[in-house]
Amino acid sequence: MDRLLYTAMSGAQHAMMAQGIRANNLANANTQGFRADYEQASARFLEGDGLHTRALAQSLPAGTNMAAGPLQATGRDLDIAIQGEGFIAVQSEGNDEGYTRAGNMLISPAGELTINGRPVVGEDGPLVLPEFSRLEIGRDGTVSVTPPGGGAQIEGGRIKLVRPDEGLLKKGLDGLFYPEQPGALAMDEEVVIKQGHLEGANVNVVEEMVQTMALGRQFELQVRAMKTADDQARAGARLIRGS
């Protein structure tokens, strides 16, 4: 009975973890640049004397679907979207360099470009713009501004764009991506952005809901198996007592 109980318990634990991941995907279905996560597990054989015939489901860190989301036209000068592969560099809360696909930028009172409250990184650190009446962002991330009184455009800096191997990135708890090896990535000259557009989340809402329902049924089956193991254990104990 203990074999059934522990096997069902490990399966139920994995189902609960997977439900949390799917719920987070659904909650971020409208988050700009969000990349959906998916659950991972492997079989882990229990060690001990005898043959290795007992295996439990061991949960692994969540994986990330790195497929690009749909581009949405906004017409807003401060909105940018990456076309193809690449990421926008921003400064994390720990002053490290993180990477995102979200491009809904704002300007702080100090003139600093930010994404979700995090400073956008330029070639020489956080990108700070002078006062302007008009702003244009080139395909290579170069920001050009027109002074309030008009006149020739002034280059206000260049947004740092990178294109790392996506398989070597990991998603942090803050939603940003970081390289497995600590350190800032080099700028990539071939990354192209499109002004006036945003990238939507790559979450398939219908698929996530179907998976959530399937995981709910799977969890229920595991709980029933645990209840069956408990009932069998009680029945065996009564037989041993002779009652």
N, C-alpha and C positions, 0 to 999 in steps of 0.2 A: 504493500500500500504506500510505503514511503516513496517508492519510485514514481508512482502515478502522481502523488501529491507534489513532489518537487518539480516534476516535469511540467505539470499543469501550472504550478506557481510561476515558473520561469517564463512560460508562454504568456500568462496573464500580465506579468510585469512588462514584457516587451510590447504587448498590445496597448497597455496604458501609455508607455513612452511614445509609441507611434501615433496614438490619438492626440497627444499633446503637440507633436510636430505638425500634424495635419490641421489642427485647430489654429496653430500659429500661421500656417500658410493662408487659411481662409481669412484670418483677421487682417492680413497684409495684402489681400487681393487688389486693393486700390492704392497701395504704397508705391510711389514712383521708384523704379529701378530695383524692386525687390526680386530676389532670386529664391525660388521655392526650395525647401529642404525635403529630404526623404529619409526614412528610417533604414537602418542597416543592422544586420545580425549575423552571427556565425554560430555553428555548432561547437560546443565545448564539451569534450568528454571528461567525465569525472575520473579523477585519479584514485588509485587504490589497488588492493589485491584483486587478482582475477582478471578476466577479460574486460576490455574497455567496451562495454555494451550500453552504457548509460550516457546519453548526451543531453545537454540542456541548451536552450537558446540564450546566447550571450549577446546583449545589446552592444552595438558599436556606436561611436560618435556619428551624428547625423551627417549625411552627404548633402551636397547642394547641386541643384539642377542649374547648370551654367548657360542654358539656352537664353538667347536674347528675348526680351519682351517686345510688344508692339510699340511702334513710334506713334505718338499722338501730337498733332499740330496744335499749338497754343497761341502762336503769334506774339508771345511775350519775349522781349529782348533778353531777359535774364534767364530764360529757359534754354537748356542745351541738352542734346542727346547724342550719345556716341553711336556712330554707324559702324556696325561690325564689332570687332573685338576691341577691348581696351577698357580702361577705368580712369576715373577722375581722382586726383590725389587731394585729400583733405587732412586736416590736423585733428587727431583724436583727443579725447579728454586728457590722456596722459602725455600729450605733446608728441606722440609718435605719428608716423605717417600711415594713414589708412586709405583704402580705396573703395570707391562707390560707383554705381551706375546711375544714381539719382542726380538730376541736373537742375532741380528747382532752386535756383540761387536767389539770395536776398542780399541787400547791402546794409551793413550795420551802421549806426550813427557815426562811427569813426571812418566810414568808407571802406570797410573790409568786406570782401565777398565771402558769403557763407552758404553752406548747404546743411539744412537741418541744424543750424546753430554752430556748425563746425567750420572753421576758416578754410577757404579754398587755397591750396598751395600753388604758388607760382614758381618761377625758376629760382628765386632767391628767398623763399619763405612765403608766409601768408600774403595774399594778393590784396593790396590796398589801392583804391582808385581815388583820383582827385574829383572834385565836383564836375558834373557834366550835364549837358542838356540832351545828349543822345549817346547811345552805346551800341557798338557793333562787335560781334565776336566772330573771328575768322574760323575757317575749317580746321586750322591747326591749333586753335585755342588762343590766338592773339586777341587781346581786348583793346579796342580803339575807342576813344571817347572824344566828343566834341565839347569844348568849353561852354559854359553857360551863355556867354556873350556871342557865341558863334566863332567862326574861323576854321583854321585847319585842324584836322583830327590829330589827337595826341595818343601815342601808344601807352596804354596803362599797365602793360605787363602781359604775361602769357600763362595760361592755365596749364599746370603740369598734367600731362596725359601719359599713361603707361600702358604697356601691353605685356603682362607677364604670362607665363605658362599657367593657365587656369587650374591645372591639376596640382600645382604647387601652392595654391592659395587655400586659406582656411577662413571661415566666417567667425568673427568675434561676437561676443554677447551684445555689443553695441550695433550690430548689423553691418559693420564695415568688414572688408576683406583685408587680410594681412598675409604676407609671404611666410612660408614655413620657416625660412631662415630670417631672423630679425635683421632689420635694416631697410633703408629707403630704396625704392626701385628707380632705375634710370628712366628719363623721359624718352618716349618713343615718337619719332618724327612722323610715323606713318598712321598714327591714330587720327581719325577724322570725326569731327563733331558737326552737328547741325543746329543752328540757332533757331529759336522759336518752336522747338519740339521737346517733348519729354518721352522717356521710355517707361512704359507701363510695367507692371509686375508680370512675370511669366507664369503666374498661377492659373491653372485650369480649374475653375471653380467646380464644374460638374464632376471632374475626375476626383477632386479632393473630397467632395461630399460622398461620392460612391465609396471611396476608400475608407472614409470615416464610418460609414454604416457597416461596411464589411469588418472593420476592426472592432466595432461594437459587438457584432455577432460572435466574432472570434473570442473576445474577452468573456462573453457570457458562457460560451462553451467551456472555456478553461475553468471558470468558476464552478460550473456544474461538475466538471471532472474532479475538482478539489472536494466538492460536497460528496461525490460518490466515494472518493477515497476515505473521507472521514466516516461515512456510514459503514463502509466495509471494515474499517479499523474498530469501530464500536461493536459491530456484530462479532468480529473475531475475539474481542475482549470478553464478550458475554459467553461465548463458547468455552473459552479457557476457564472462566469462573464456574462453568457448569450450570449457569442459570438459564 
